[in-house]
Amino acid sequence: LNLMKIMVPFYSHGATAAAVLAVALALVAPASSALVSFFDQPHPRSSFIAKSLLVVGSVIQPSSVNAFVSDASSSKSYSPSSSAASMSRGDSSNIDKTTVVYQPLSVSVSGVDVPVAAWHPTALKDSTTATTLQPLDSYQHRISVQKIGKKLAGWNFIPSFANRNFSLKPGAQNYNLRVVTPTQQQQQLPSSPVVILSHGYLGSRFDLYPLAEALASEGFLVLSPEYPESLADSFDATIIDPSSGEIQTIIDRDMITNQLLLTLKQTWKVTPTSFGIVGHSLGCGTAERSGDDSWIRVCLAGFPSSRGKGSKCLFVGSTNDGAVSVNRALSVLSDNNYVSLEEDRIRTMMAEGRQLPTLPPKASLIFTGADAPNHISFLSEETNDAMVDFLSPLLPVARSLKIPVLDFDLYQLSRDSRACGDVVVPLVVGYLKQTMNM
């Protein structure tokens, strides 16, 4: 109804309410079809799926002390090493883990300013530079109906008052964490392990901010650029030649990532000690293309990396993912010798606050069961609630017409981002600490 109220003034020339509702629904359906099209792959044969499920999704016997199942391609099994409980912390032992710094930055791509959210640790415990910082009240998050219309339907008539601004609460996943921001000018970014966050289709640079905060508290520099598909609509990715009126450049994900890496080293004077990248959904493709085999990859609710034998990747998926079927990842997991983590044991470790044992370089965790996460459960509770609030007038109609909306309809019922984050955030942080030598 709210969407109809927004759209009706633009159909004053005899358009019916039914037509307006159809237009509103048309905004939603292409988003899902575009995502499915991007990830479209031939479905494995049913017999192979059944066989792969036994290998990739199986759990170990209760009597086993091993945290993992055996590798599908050999007789090897992975057991926690004796030194795993005291993981190497490197130089991060002197980092103040109770406070992280957030800085809203940007990079120039073909003359266009692209927003980048940055999180990093504060100065060392014995430093006095923290006096230049002040508590961060909120992250300013924006959802643009204009962007939906332009991106999916090529419309340019939707008014700006249809957009919505939201304030996201810092430290929402960890109430003991304090987030601060520089009072005046940009603070020098640390030369430390760098992790890039790559949001999904119709996502946001704040989708994974609880993970960003957790990583920063452990000594990582975390950078989350806004990609062209973001609903924030902070920039126009299509650059028009003013003289000819023709399209000169279309900014894409790879251009943004590459410029971010150049700016990181040349302008911000950061010397990364290692690189990692975390992708959600469409962002998994960005993670796969970015960097070389030395980069550490984490793929959430998308597809696992299929890079060479020496590469490292953690894949996390769910059988309840209604946007990207986890079955499509099974052949990649099997062919690339991923080792399956036992869900119950990982959940228990996270609930008890125990440190992870040594994880395999290629590991997968697939949530199963009726309460398994859906496609967007992996995102922050704050951004999900903002989107559900924004789409709530449309979701019941979408459900009744069986129109997929990237699982926002499922999340409206499950509201399980926090529960999912309680497992996924420490798992990802632990994996990146181990593989990036923190």
Stockholm file with secondary structure:
# STOCKHOLM 1.0

chainA/1-438         LNLMKIMVPFYSHGATAAAVLAVALALVAPASSALVSFFDQPHPRSSFIAKSLLVVGSVIQPSSVNAFVSDASSSKSYSPSSSAASMSRGDSSNIDKTTVVYQPLSVSVSGVDVPVAAWHPTALKDSTTATTLQPLDSYQHRISVQKIGKKLAGWNFIPSFANRNFSLKPGAQNYNLRVVTPTQQQQQLPSSPVVILSHGYLGSRFDLYPLAEALASEGFLVLSPEYPESLADSFDATIIDPSSGEIQTIIDRDMITNQLLLTLKQTWKVTPTSFGIVGHSLGCGTAERSGDDSWIRVCLAGFPSSRGKGSKCLFVGSTNDGAVSVNRALSVLSDNNYVSLEEDRIRTMMAEGRQLPTLPPKASLIFTGADAPNHISFLSEETNDAMVDFLSPLLPVARSLKIPVLDFDLYQLSRDSRACGDVVVPLVVGYLKQTMNM
#=GR chainA/1-438 SS CHHHHHHGGGGTTTCCHHHHHHHHHHHHHHHHHHHHHHTCCCCCCHHHHHHHHHHHSCCCCTTCCCSBCCCTTSSCCCCCCTTGGGCCCGGGGGBCTTEEEEEEEEEEETTEEEEEEEEEECSBTTCSGGGGEEECCCEEEEECHHHHIIIIICCCCCCGGGCEEEEECTTSSCTTCEEEEESSSCCCCCCSCEEEEECCTTCCTTTTHHHHHHHHHTTCEEEEECCTTCTTCCSCSEEECTTTCSEEEECCHHHHHHHHHHHHHHTSCCCCSCEEEEEETTHHHHHHHSSCTTSEEEEESSCCCCCCTTCEEEEEEETTCSSSCGGGGHHHHHHTTCEEBCHHHHHHHHHTTCCCCCCCSEEEEEECSTTCCCTTTTSCHHHHHHHHHHHTTTHHHHHHTTCCCTTHHHHHHHCCHHHHHHHHHHHHHHHHHHHTTC
#=GC SS_cons         CHHHHHHGGGGTTTCCHHHHHHHHHHHHHHHHHHHHHHTCCCCCCHHHHHHHHHHHSCCCCTTCCCSBCCCTTSSCCCCCCTTGGGCCCGGGGGBCTTEEEEEEEEEEETTEEEEEEEEEECSBTTCSGGGGEEECCCEEEEECHHHHIIIIICCCCCCGGGCEEEEECTTSSCTTCEEEEESSSCCCCCCSCEEEEECCTTCCTTTTHHHHHHHHHTTCEEEEECCTTCTTCCSCSEEECTTTCSEEEECCHHHHHHHHHHHHHHTSCCCCSCEEEEEETTHHHHHHHSSCTTSEEEEESSCCCCCCTTCEEEEEEETTCSSSCGGGGHHHHHHTTCEEBCHHHHHHHHHTTCCCCCCCSEEEEEECSTTCCCTTTTSCHHHHHHHHHHHTTTHHHHHHTTCCCTTHHHHHHHCCHHHHHHHHHHHHHHHHHHHTTC
//
